[in-house]
Amino acid sequence: MTSPASSPVPRSSAAPGRSARRTTPRALATAAQELPGPGGSPVDRTLPPGRFLDRELSWLAFNERVLALAEDSGLPLLERARFLAIFASNLDEFFMVRVAGLKRRIATGLAVTAASGLEPRRVLERISEKAHALQAEHAGVFHDVIAPALAGSGIALVHWNALSTDDQETLHTFFREQVFPVLTPLAVDPAHPFPYISGLSLNLAVILRNPVSGKEHFARVKVPPLLPRFIDVGGDDDHQARFVPLEDVIAVHLQQLFPGMEVLQHHAFRVTRNEDLEVEEDDAENLLQALEKELLRRRFGPPVRLELAEDVDPHVKELLVRELGVRDAEVYTLPEPLDLRGLNLVADLDIPDLHYPKSVPKTHRHLNEVETAKPSDVFAAIRARDILLHHPYDSFSTSVQTFLEQAAGDPKVLAIKQTLYRTSGDSPIVDALIDAAEADKQVLAVVEIKARFDEQANITWARKLEQAGVHVVYGIVGLKTHAKLSLVVRQEAEGLRRYCHVGTGNYNPKTARLYEDLGVLTCDPQVGEDLTRLFNQLSGYAPKTAYRRLLVAPRSLRSGLVDRVHREIANHAEGKPAGIRFKMNSIVDEILIDALYQASQAGVPVDMVVRGICALRPGVPGLSENIRVRSILGRFLEHSRVFWFANGGDPVVYIGSADMMHRNLDRRVEALVRLRDPGHLAELDQLINLSMDPQTVSWHLQPDGSWVRHPTDDEGPGRDLQAHIISSRPRRRGTRRR
């Protein structure tokens, strides 16, 4: 199946273009008029104000689509429960970072009008309105839909009073042995100030009365975060499994925490704090030490949200609001249980009928030419042809992981250079780098210790690598290193040969089973030379490095893509095949969006698959009627980035690590690699065609920023893209090197 823009497309490499510019909302109007056209001349088109959707509200719309998956009766029940947990976790991070950052900028007077035209305080108000509605809907889906459906399938989430005497006795023992020793009740009185409430902790506000004096007192009990959120009490004659909220078990035993006092009330509450990091690298002599100090400070960030059980006593609410310093708009009253991230425990139940059908990643055909128990020679396979990997359908462990493990153990390998942004706790990638260093190979690891919420883990890995003799660097001051790159230098009969991997996802074997990503294994000399230059820039001083097959942020990525967009405009004007198709997580960058608007105005078809945030308005007459935007969510997290240009009938296609966000284009080291193999181009052509096909289940972005799911009930059942790839994925035949 083909789209109007899917004819085969050119092999000339993209020119690096001008250096990237950082954009502020105030500069957008000027920037829009200054966008270069084909040949560098300005495009004489006026772009209207109000053409950008708000970034924060678009993110909330994304999480609303996640919630819609929990409501989808066509999905397996335990997967729907997991989507409820994902929604809750997503929203926590949104408040900790985006809302907290916006509040901080408003408080310091640094906030500016958003590109959408909304004033900062109005954005905060709109966020509050939408977040309150979404949290209420989320709780309603759990109580009215998922919990009853779980009960109907023999999975009960019950309260203490619904348990049998035997079950209660079991939990009495559990409390005495596992919970009581780790609880710390904290009183509030003139001798005991209001305690610090850690971010995302679940707590009980307890009202007590002294039977002697008759005076009432307040106390706080923290629910231990290292214990299971829901306690599995096992099945019975009617249920396969039953779970009790941990705070229920604690509440029943409050008298043991306050002997001699009368327990009058208890109410659950939860606080979300600002947990974004601020490290001034220019002033930090040692980035590692500076970040460790900042991680300690993060624990004491100001509150940005207070969640309360809906039956909370008004006096307790007043006390918490006052002591925590939150505004009424930051208070969310919800039915218990709070913190539904714990539903992951329920979703992990091993009940196959309530999960997606089992899918086992397969070894890529070109890495397993002959079925044996022993891994094939990855280097020989790469010498034969470039290999395009599509995870999780292609196994990460038998491709990328094996590539690095074989490199570590191969006496002909002289050096390994590797970026690490996020990796797993028991990372075989890190182990391979350590093995290589201990075998006296030159090993360079560019560890991004500022990867949000993985900072502490990455600090640990950095120290472990250093101790093993790996050269550990933290990239370029002021920039996060987000590029996904591996370079292996091997001594062969013909001389040194460089083997490369460039990907769209992290070197993390665990998330590689859950995230949809692309990667290419190649020994193409141009790619090897480009990666050598880029690693030299990351570890040394090379600010004017030029590349042939790569587009690299912050210097040439934005300008290179904008240049390609304008080539499509010129091709269309000359009657040549023209079209633009992107797949990414998010697009916010106003300069690139304006270039796409201009392409649409010129008649160039633009198709976009955007999982998360999209600030572009499609389908606006006179502006973007030639742009279509789709969003696909499902079993796997769609994470790959593809940039496809028709280029007069000879497609130019890039894959890589960058989304079209200011942070990616201006404040990170990102890399896109141009693919050459016709078979790989055809495969990505088919992937985007399927993603845009009307029969594929997706959300369609409307001009007003709303998303509509298709096919609708009237349109009949649709195609699940990921299930389709699992069941019918063709085994590729890439072009063999000669």
Secondary structure, 3 states (H helix, E strand, C coil): CCCCCCCCCCCCCCCCCCCCCCCCHHHHHHHHHHCECHHHCECCCCCCCCCECCHHHHHHHHHHHHHHHHHCCCCCHHHHHHHHHHHHHHHHHHHHHHHHHHHHHHHHCCCCCCCCCCCHHHHHHHHHHHHHHHHHHHHHHHHHHHHHHHHHCCEEECCHHHCCHHHHHHHHHHHHHHHHHHCCCEEEECCECCCCCCCCCEEEEEEEECCCCCCEEEEEEECCCCCCCEEECCCCCCCCEEEEEHHHHHHHCHHHHCCCCEEEEEEEEEEEECCCCCCCHHHCCCHHHHHHHHHHHHCCCCEEEEEEECCCCHHHHHHHHHHHCCCHHHEEEECCCCCHHHHHHHHCCCCHHHCCCCCCCECCHHHCCCCCCCCCCHHHHHHHCCEEEEECCECCHHHHHHHHHHHHHCCCEEEEEEEECCCCCCCHHHHHHHHHHHCCCEEEEEECCCCCCCHHHHHHHHHHHHHCCCEEECCCCCCEECCEEEEEEEEECCEEEEEEEEECCCCCCCHHHCEEEEEEEECCHHHHHHHHHHHHHHHCCCCCCCCCCEEEECCCHHHHHHHHHHHHHHHHHCCCCCCEEEEECCECCHHHHHHHHHHHHCCCCEEEEECCCECECCCCCCCCCCEEEEECCCCCEECCCEEEECHHHCCEEEEECCCECHHHHHCEEEEEEEECCHHHHHHHHHHHHHHHCCCECEEEECCCCCEEEECCHHHCCCECHHHHHHHHCCCCCCCCCC
